Amino acid sequence: MKTIAVLGAGITGVTTAYALQERGFAVSLIDRQRYAAMETSFANGGQLSASNAEVWNHFSTIIKGLKWMLKPDAPLLVNPKPSWHKYSWMAEFVAAIGQYEKNTIETTRLAIASRQHFLSWAQKEGVAFDPVKRGILHIYRDKKSFQHAERVNALLKQGGLERRAVTNAEMHAIEPTLAGTYHGGFYTESDFTGDIHKYSAGLAEAVERRGARMLFETDILSAKAENGGVTLALSHGGSERTEQFDGVVVCAGVGSRDLAAQFGDRVNIYPVKGYSITVHLPDEESQRGAPMVSLLDDETKIVSSRLGKDRLRVAGTAEYNGYNRDIRDARIRPLTRWVRECFPTVSTENVVPWAGLRPMMPNMMPRVGAGKMQGVFYNTGHGHLGWTLCAATAEIVASQVQAAARSNSGATAAALAIKAA
């Protein structure tokens, strides 16, 4: 197995391509967009946050979802319109509640493992992505949510994360621009933030420099695993062709489910829409008044990240509404309102809204590893933690591809030896 097609050029696909190249594979990176990271990896919250590793499979999530169902600006919104995919996915989500603790611990471990890869690759390849290494501060407005955070903290600690409780006064010392009074918080000094699009684009350039074929503006018409390899029917610029590869890694975000079905695998990803705004900070007052420390507000489910001197990224909410990519004003207003309330001197005159579809598995764990057919692998379904987890999962799947290649080479050599004898 020497030639590998990576399907999808978001942050997961680009990091997977890089990890495969590090192991000597010839990579073709395929995406329907003109450039890397133009969909879900374009404008997320910016946090590389092991401290946000708690999976959502908890009874409190279900209660909140039911309570907020008819509230258009709710942090979690479910469109009640019947859909077999949505409701079957939710049934599996509920069934995974029993794995809540185990999966939270494992997600924490993956997030911690990802950090060093991200930083070392950026340094090695000269990738600039506006990193801010001032930690992440979780803020809690009431005693009940803080007590839940204390229980979560015990799981994060089992996963290897150091996160400390802080008082209201300590929170304001950590981030002096934060307005308001809070019950308490948790501060994770080791977490950091950055611009996911800049990182993805920069690493994609490195992948191309290292010899990858960049097949952009290319649609995958069909995919088939046969004769120990993979055949893809591709369309580019109105012309169609068929190409063969020794293997494939599916990193196609919300498109991974359909591709997996063509390979005979069930990868039950549901698209969960998230929103963000990029607040441009045109004047010194806004720049001074915007936070440098990244925040996560538990009650509103909103995160913020400072991207360089003159940008603040604010993101949040989860919307179960199928493959709808519309940017809804009712979902953007809470983000802008949060900025005005928490950072009153920041101008919100120049705000750029965005929405993306997070690829989520029912148990909130990414699908990483081999499929049923020889040569087919997956690195997808990271949900809201793609930026946080994918360097580690890219290393995992690339190692599995390498092991499979060696195994296949060994089997072929043995067969030839027997034939010669």
C-alpha positions as CSV (number, residue, x, y, z in Angstrom):
1,M,0.0,0.0,0.0
2,K,1.8,3.1,-1.3
3,T,-0.7,5.5,-2.7
4,I,-3.4,6.9,-0.4
5,A,-6.3,9.1,-1.2
6,V,-7.4,11.4,1.7
7,L,-11.0,12.4,1.2
8,G,-11.6,15.9,2.6
9,A,-9.2,18.8,3.1
10,G,-10.5,20.2,6.4
11,I,-8.3,20.2,9.5
12,T,-8.7,16.4,9.9
13,G,-7.9,15.6,6.3
14,V,-4.9,17.9,6.1
15,T,-3.4,16.6,9.4
16,T,-4.0,13.0,8.2
17,A,-2.3,13.7,4.9
18,Y,0.7,15.1,6.8
19,A,0.9,12.2,9.1
20,L,0.8,9.8,6.2
21,Q,3.5,11.7,4.4
22,E,5.7,11.4,7.5
23,R,5.4,7.6,7.1
24,G,6.4,7.7,3.4
25,F,3.1,7.4,1.6
26,A,2.2,9.2,-1.6
27,V,-0.9,11.2,-0.8
28,S,-3.6,12.6,-2.9
29,L,-5.8,15.1,-1.0
30,I,-9.3,15.4,-2.5
31,D,-11.9,18.1,-1.7
32,R,-14.8,19.6,-3.5
33,Q,-13.9,23.1,-2.5
34,R,-11.2,25.3,-4.2
35,Y,-9.1,25.6,-1.1
36,A,-8.4,23.7,2.1
37,A,-10.6,24.2,5.2
38,M,-13.5,26.1,3.5
39,E,-16.3,24.3,5.3
40,T,-16.4,23.3,9.0
41,S,-12.8,24.2,9.5
42,F,-13.2,27.7,8.3
43,A,-14.3,29.7,11.4
44,N,-14.8,27.6,14.5
45,G,-14.3,28.8,18.1
46,G,-10.5,28.5,17.9
47,Q,-10.0,26.5,21.1
48,L,-7.6,23.6,21.4
49,S,-9.3,22.6,24.6
50,A,-8.7,19.4,26.5
51,S,-10.7,21.2,29.2
52,N,-13.8,20.9,27.0
53,A,-13.5,17.1,26.6
54,E,-16.7,16.2,28.4
55,V,-18.9,14.3,26.0
56,W,-22.5,15.4,25.7
57,N,-24.1,12.0,26.5
58,H,-25.6,13.1,29.8
59,F,-29.2,13.3,31.1
60,S,-28.8,17.0,31.7
61,T,-28.3,17.5,27.9
62,I,-31.6,15.8,27.1
63,I,-33.4,17.9,29.7
64,K,-32.0,21.1,28.3
65,G,-32.8,20.1,24.8
66,L,-36.4,19.4,25.6
67,K,-36.7,22.7,27.6
68,W,-35.2,24.8,24.8
69,M,-36.9,23.0,21.8
70,L,-39.2,25.9,21.0
71,K,-36.8,28.7,21.8
72,P,-35.2,29.9,18.6
73,D,-32.1,31.5,20.3
74,A,-31.5,28.6,22.7
75,P,-27.9,27.3,23.1
76,L,-29.2,23.8,22.0
77,L,-31.9,23.7,19.4
78,V,-33.6,20.6,17.9
79,N,-35.8,20.9,14.9
80,P,-38.8,18.6,15.8
81,K,-39.5,17.8,12.2
82,P,-39.4,14.0,11.8
83,S,-36.3,12.5,10.3
84,W,-35.3,8.8,10.7
85,H,-31.6,9.7,10.6
86,K,-32.0,12.3,13.4
87,Y,-34.2,10.3,15.7
88,S,-32.2,7.1,15.2
89,W,-29.0,9.0,15.9
90,M,-30.6,10.5,19.1
91,A,-31.6,7.0,20.2
92,E,-28.0,5.9,20.0
93,F,-27.0,9.1,21.8
94,V,-29.2,8.1,24.7
95,A,-27.8,4.6,24.6
96,A,-24.3,5.9,25.0
97,I,-25.0,7.7,28.3
98,G,-23.6,4.7,30.1
99,Q,-20.2,5.4,28.4
100,Y,-20.2,9.0,29.5
101,E,-17.3,8.7,32.0
102,K,-15.2,6.4,29.9
103,N,-15.5,8.5,26.8
104,T,-14.8,11.8,28.6
105,I,-11.6,10.4,30.0
106,E,-10.5,9.0,26.6
107,T,-11.3,12.3,24.9
108,T,-9.2,14.1,27.4
109,R,-6.3,11.8,26.7
110,L,-6.6,12.3,22.9
111,A,-6.8,16.1,23.4
112,I,-3.6,16.2,25.4
113,A,-1.8,14.0,22.9
114,S,-2.8,16.3,20.1
115,R,-1.2,19.4,21.5
116,Q,2.4,18.6,20.9
117,H,1.8,17.4,17.4
118,F,0.0,20.7,16.5
119,L,2.8,22.8,17.9
120,S,5.7,20.7,16.5
121,W,4.2,20.5,13.0
122,A,3.6,24.3,13.0
123,Q,7.2,25.0,14.1
124,K,8.7,22.5,11.6
125,E,6.7,23.7,8.6
126,G,6.5,27.4,9.5
127,V,2.8,27.5,9.9
128,A,1.5,30.8,11.3
129,F,-1.9,30.5,13.0
130,D,-2.2,33.3,15.6
131,P,-1.7,31.1,18.6
132,V,-2.5,32.5,22.1
133,K,-1.1,30.4,24.9
134,R,-2.8,32.0,27.9
135,G,-5.0,29.1,28.9
136,I,-8.8,28.6,28.9
137,L,-11.1,29.9,31.6
138,H,-14.5,28.2,32.1
139,I,-17.0,30.5,33.8
140,Y,-20.0,29.3,35.8
141,R,-22.9,31.6,36.8
142,D,-24.5,29.4,39.5
143,K,-23.7,26.8,42.2
144,K,-25.4,23.9,40.4
145,S,-23.4,24.2,37.2
146,F,-20.1,24.7,39.2
147,Q,-20.8,21.6,41.2
148,H,-21.3,19.7,37.9
149,A,-18.0,21.1,36.7
150,E,-16.3,19.8,39.8
151,R,-17.5,16.2,39.0
152,V,-16.3,16.7,35.4
153,N,-13.0,17.9,36.7
154,A,-12.4,14.5,38.4
155,L,-12.8,12.8,35.0
156,L,-10.5,15.2,33.3
157,K,-7.9,14.6,35.9
158,Q,-8.2,10.8,35.3
159,G,-7.4,11.7,31.6
160,G,-4.3,13.5,32.7
161,L,-5.4,17.2,32.6
162,E,-4.6,19.7,35.3
163,R,-7.4,22.2,35.7
164,R,-7.9,24.3,38.9
165,A,-10.9,25.9,40.5
166,V,-10.8,29.7,40.7
167,T,-13.0,32.2,42.6
168,N,-14.8,35.2,41.0
169,A,-11.9,37.5,42.1
170,E,-9.3,35.1,40.6
171,M,-11.3,34.9,37.4
172,H,-11.1,38.7,37.0
173,A,-7.4,38.7,37.8
174,I,-6.9,36.1,35.0
175,E,-9.0,38.1,32.5
176,P,-9.4,41.7,33.7
177,T,-11.6,42.7,30.8
178,L,-14.4,40.3,31.8
179,A,-17.5,42.1,33.2
180,G,-20.0,40.6,35.6
181,T,-20.0,38.5,38.8
182,Y,-19.8,34.7,38.7
183,H,-20.1,31.9,41.1
184,G,-16.7,30.5,40.2
185,G,-14.7,29.0,37.4
186,F,-12.0,26.5,36.3
187,Y,-8.8,27.6,34.7
188,T,-6.7,25.3,32.4
189,E,-3.3,26.9,31.8
190,S,-2.1,24.3,29.3
191,D,-4.9,24.9,26.8
192,F,-4.5,27.4,24.0
193,T,-6.2,28.9,21.0
194,G,-5.5,29.6,17.3
195,D,-7.0,30.2,13.9
196,I,-8.1,26.9,12.5
197,H,-8.3,28.1,8.9
198,K,-4.8,29.6,8.9
199,Y,-3.4,26.4,10.4
200,S,-5.2,24.2,7.9
201,A,-4.2,26.3,4.9
202,G,-0.6,26.5,6.1
203,L,-0.3,22.8,6.7
204,A,-2.0,22.1,3.3
205,E,0.8,24.2,1.7
206,A,3.4,22.1,3.5
207,V,1.7,18.9,2.4
208,E,1.8,20.2,-1.2
209,R,5.5,21.2,-0.9
210,R,6.2,17.6,0.3
211,G,4.8,16.2,-3.0
212,A,1.0,15.6,-2.4
213,R,-1.4,15.8,-5.3
214,M,-4.0,18.5,-4.4
215,L,-7.2,17.5,-6.2
216,F,-9.4,20.5,-5.3
217,E,-12.7,21.4,-6.9
218,T,-13.1,17.7,-7.4
219,D,-16.3,15.8,-6.6
220,I,-16.3,12.1,-5.7
221,L,-19.0,10.5,-7.8
222,S,-18.6,7.0,-6.5
223,A,-16.2,5.0,-4.4
224,K,-15.5,1.3,-4.4
225,A,-13.1,-1.0,-2.6
226,E,-12.1,-3.9,-4.9
227,N,-9.1,-6.2,-5.6
228,G,-7.3,-5.0,-2.4
229,G,-7.4,-1.3,-3.5
230,V,-9.9,1.6,-3.9
231,T,-11.4,3.0,-7.1
232,L,-12.8,6.5,-7.1
233,A,-14.9,8.1,-9.9
234,L,-14.0,11.8,-9.9
235,S,-15.4,14.9,-11.5
236,H,-13.4,18.0,-12.1
237,G,-14.2,21.0,-14.4
238,G,-16.9,19.1,-16.1
239,S,-14.8,16.1,-17.0
240,E,-15.0,12.7,-15.3
241,R,-12.3,10.1,-14.7
242,T,-11.6,7.0,-12.6
243,E,-8.5,6.7,-10.4
244,Q,-7.2,3.8,-8.4
245,F,-5.4,3.9,-5.0
246,D,-3.9,1.4,-2.7
247,G,-5.9,2.8,0.1
248,V,-8.2,5.6,1.3
249,V,-8.8,7.6,4.5
250,V,-12.2,9.1,4.8
251,C,-12.0,12.6,6.5
252,A,-15.0,14.1,4.8
253,G,-16.9,15.6,7.7
254,V,-20.6,15.3,7.4
255,G,-20.1,13.7,4.0
256,S,-18.4,10.7,5.6
257,R,-21.6,8.9,6.2
258,D,-22.5,8.5,2.6
259,L,-19.0,7.6,1.5
260,A,-18.8,5.0,4.3
261,A,-22.0,3.4,3.0
262,Q,-20.4,2.9,-0.4
263,F,-17.6,1.0,1.3
264,G,-20.1,-1.1,3.2
265,D,-19.5,0.6,6.5
266,R,-22.0,2.3,8.9
267,V,-20.6,5.6,10.2
268,N,-23.6,7.3,11.8
269,I,-22.5,10.9,11.6
270,Y,-25.2,13.6,12.1
271,P,-24.6,17.2,11.1
272,V,-24.8,19.5,14.2
273,K,-24.7,23.1,13.1
274,G,-22.6,25.5,15.1
275,Y,-22.4,29.3,14.7
276,S,-19.6,31.9,15.1
277,I,-18.9,35.6,14.7
278,T,-15.6,37.2,14.0
279,V,-15.5,40.5,15.8
280,H,-13.1,42.9,14.1
281,L,-11.4,45.2,16.6
282,P,-10.8,48.4,14.7
283,D,-9.8,50.8,17.5
284,E,-7.6,50.7,20.5
285,E,-10.5,50.8,22.9
286,S,-11.9,47.6,21.5
287,Q,-8.5,46.0,21.4
288,R,-7.9,46.8,25.0
289,G,-11.4,45.7,26.0
290,A,-11.4,42.3,24.3
291,P,-10.2,39.3,26.2
292,M,-6.8,37.7,25.6
293,V,-7.6,34.6,27.7
294,S,-10.0,32.2,26.0
295,L,-13.3,31.7,27.7
296,L,-16.1,29.1,27.8
297,D,-19.4,30.3,29.4
298,D,-21.2,27.2,30.6
299,E,-24.7,28.6,30.8
300,T,-24.7,30.1,27.3
301,K,-22.5,27.4,25.8
302,I,-20.4,30.2,24.2
303,V,-16.6,30.3,23.7
304,S,-14.3,33.1,22.8
305,S,-10.7,33.2,21.4
306,R,-8.5,36.1,20.6
307,L,-7.0,35.8,17.1
308,G,-4.1,38.2,17.0
309,K,-4.3,41.9,17.8
310,D,-7.5,42.9,15.9
311,R,-9.9,39.9,15.9
312,L,-12.1,38.1,18.5
313,R,-13.8,34.9,17.6
314,V,-17.0,34.1,19.5
315,A,-18.7,30.7,18.8
316,G,-21.3,28.4,20.2
317,T,-24.8,26.9,20.1
318,A,-25.7,23.5,18.7
319,E,-28.6,23.1,16.1
320,Y,-30.0,19.7,15.0
321,N,-31.5,20.7,11.7
322,G,-30.2,18.3,9.1
323,Y,-27.8,19.5,6.4
324,N,-29.2,23.0,6.5
325,R,-26.3,25.5,6.2
326,D,-28.3,28.7,6.5
327,I,-27.0,31.4,8.9
328,R,-30.0,32.4,11.0
329,D,-30.1,35.7,12.7
330,A,-31.8,34.3,15.8
331,R,-28.7,32.1,16.3
332,I,-26.2,35.0,15.7
333,R,-27.8,37.5,18.0
334,P,-26.9,35.7,21.3
335,L,-23.3,35.7,20.3
336,T,-23.2,39.4,19.7
337,R,-25.3,40.1,22.9
338,W,-22.8,38.0,24.9
339,V,-19.9,40.2,23.7
340,R,-21.7,43.4,24.6
341,E,-22.6,42.0,28.1
342,C,-19.3,40.5,29.0
343,F,-17.0,43.0,27.2
344,P,-19.0,46.3,27.0
345,T,-16.2,48.4,25.6
346,V,-15.7,46.2,22.5
347,S,-17.4,47.5,19.4
348,T,-19.7,45.0,17.6
349,E,-20.2,47.2,14.6
350,N,-18.1,45.0,12.4
351,V,-19.1,41.4,12.9
352,V,-18.8,38.6,10.4
353,P,-21.3,35.7,11.0
354,W,-20.6,32.1,10.0
355,A,-22.2,28.6,10.4
356,G,-20.7,25.2,9.9
357,L,-21.9,21.6,10.2
358,R,-20.0,19.6,12.9
359,P,-19.8,15.8,12.1
360,M,-20.9,14.1,15.3
361,M,-21.1,10.4,16.2
362,P,-23.9,9.4,18.7
363,N,-21.3,8.6,21.4
364,M,-19.4,11.8,20.7
365,M,-16.2,9.8,19.9
366,P,-14.4,10.1,16.5
367,R,-14.5,7.1,14.2
368,V,-10.8,6.2,13.7
369,G,-9.5,3.1,12.1
370,A,-10.1,0.5,9.4
371,G,-13.4,-0.3,7.7
372,K,-14.6,-3.7,6.6
373,M,-12.9,-3.6,3.2
374,Q,-9.1,-3.8,2.7
375,G,-7.5,-0.4,2.2
376,V,-10.4,1.6,3.7
377,F,-9.8,3.7,6.8
378,Y,-11.7,6.5,8.7
379,N,-10.7,9.6,10.6
380,T,-13.9,11.5,11.0
381,G,-16.8,12.3,13.3
382,H,-14.9,14.6,15.8
383,G,-17.9,16.8,16.4
384,H,-17.1,20.1,18.1
385,L,-13.6,18.9,19.0
386,G,-12.1,18.4,15.6
387,W,-9.5,21.2,16.0
388,T,-8.7,19.7,19.5
389,L,-8.4,16.0,18.7
390,C,-7.4,15.5,15.1
391,A,-3.6,15.7,15.3
392,A,-3.7,12.7,17.7
393,T,-6.3,10.8,15.6
394,A,-4.3,11.5,12.4
395,E,-1.3,9.9,14.0
396,I,-3.4,6.9,15.1
397,V,-4.9,6.3,11.7
398,A,-1.6,6.9,9.8
399,S,0.1,4.3,12.0
400,Q,-2.8,1.8,11.3
401,V,-2.4,2.4,7.5
402,Q,1.3,1.8,7.9
403,A,0.8,-1.4,9.8
404,A,-1.7,-2.6,7.2
405,A,0.7,-1.8,4.4
406,R,3.5,-3.8,6.1
407,S,1.2,-6.7,6.7
408,N,0.0,-6.8,3.1
409,S,3.6,-6.5,1.8
410,G,4.5,-9.4,4.1
411,A,1.6,-11.5,2.9
412,T,2.5,-10.8,-0.8
413,A,6.1,-11.7,-0.2
414,A,5.1,-15.0,1.4
415,A,2.8,-15.9,-1.4
416,L,5.5,-15.2,-4.0
417,A,8.0,-17.3,-2.0
418,I,5.5,-20.2,-1.9
419,K,4.8,-19.9,-5.6
420,A,8.6,-19.9,-6.4
421,A,9.1,-23.0,-4.3
